[in-house]
Amino acid sequence: MNIPLGDSLSKKIGSAQFFMLRYETEFTPCTGITAVTKQERRSFKRGIMIAPWCPKLKREKPQDDPLTSGKVKPTDWTFKVNGLLCRVLVTTDEFAPILFLAIEGHFEGVETPYDIPLPALRKDTLWFGLAVDVLLTQAASPQQFVWAADWETVPAMVLARSRHHVSLTLHNTFDECLVNEIKPFGKTFALFGTKRKGDGIKTALEIGMELADAVTTVNRGFAYGMRNEAIQSKVMAPHLQALMGRVVGINNASFARVSDSLVALKQSLIENPVEARKELFKAQVEARALLPKEISSTCGDKVIIVSMGRRVAQKLHDVMVESTRQLLRKDKKLPIFVVFTTVHGDAGSPARLERMQALAREFPDNVACLDGRLQFFSEMMRAADYNCMPSLYEPHGGAYEGTVIPIARAIDGLAEQICGLEPKGEAAKMNIQWHPANEAPGGLLFREGGKTNAGRVKDLAALLSESPSPNNKLFKEMTAALSEVLLQAVDLRVKRPEKYAELVLAAIEKQQGASWEVNLGGMLALIEDARLKRVIKS
């Protein structure tokens, strides 16, 4: 490998088992995929990550710029890509390296790596593919496999396939057709102009799922949901259904290390539950005192429920808003305090934020609305009782964090992770599907009823595309189901503290039971199987 890098990095590249192609990282962040890539770097020691460098990304503070802080540095490694200069940058920490590819005039998102016009994003994925192809040609050997993720890295995966075994992980089913962008690249990406047997041109994911040696997704529940939930099979990914049988669910692990204090609390809850409960609730009170005054002065001893994430249709924050509104209008003394702590998402984000803010204005003693990245996340998680996730779909979802108990719509990765306490209706059916009868409950689940018909599909499509959420039949059913479970959550915390503490114990055990090493092992097993089926000549 005759490339201008230090010996240490050259050795890491030479001895790597695989190259991970990712379109967002902790230094070029956007969604929950960022949290995944952060853990992959910390757990997959023999991996090398490759990602586009986004020079125009907005940083909240100057010290957040990884170039300024020294967390990312330029190298002397450069090469030409279709006549344009590509520079390679690299991370400087002790984790699996990220090789960032910088091409003049490309990857110019400001808010996120995807924050550019869609035609430009599609074209950038082709440029990324070309740059990855050159890098791998210079630095990689056929024994190393290439691990792509999502539609944005499929062009790179396709170019690598003749020299490497390749895998594709789906963090979602977002997809694009690249036929309008391939012409300037000659025959290089001609595959992306392939016609389907029926109507239309094949999309990036169709091609990627057909050609990858292994196709995975981030949770067994989402692998099931992609085939069986109407939001996927009828609305988001009907064109992928013929390929869904290839998808293997390999569960993500936790996004944070289980602390020593959590392990100690778990042991105490087992050996001395009465004293452990006292310590648990005392810690919550102490953490609440550390919250900003506008929250600490009003939350008191109410049941705190947080609602987090990007303001996008998927998260259905509007369902939480409307459920909370209905409950508080019915009972203004309900001991509930809801904290919406969300960040900008898609074009519908402002309307969703206004809905949250209006609720906070109507019920200032019961609702707080925060916009932007939470500066006191640790304190908030120690203070909160519950985290509510009423998602329209959820590939995996960070269901567990410390001692906070999840409340979730029983779908996809959430249903698979969370064993619900006393679920009803459709939620009970999902619970039976994923959890043995003797599994300890670790959260609360809800799910609206109803059959999948044309009206239901239309409502799902509207919830996915409109902001604020339309008040259609499905939205009302979701709101009613969540309202019932929110009352259950308040009653549990106030009147059944011993049962609540049992959920905390189960939640800690759930976090301990997940492993990124097991996650990697699943992928390695699939690749070994692929080596038997498709031989690549050195």
Summary of the structure (lengths in Angstrom):
residues: 538
radius of gyration: 23.8
end to end distance: 15.5
largest distance: 71.6
contacts: 1834
relative contact order: 0.10
helix: 49%
strand: 17%
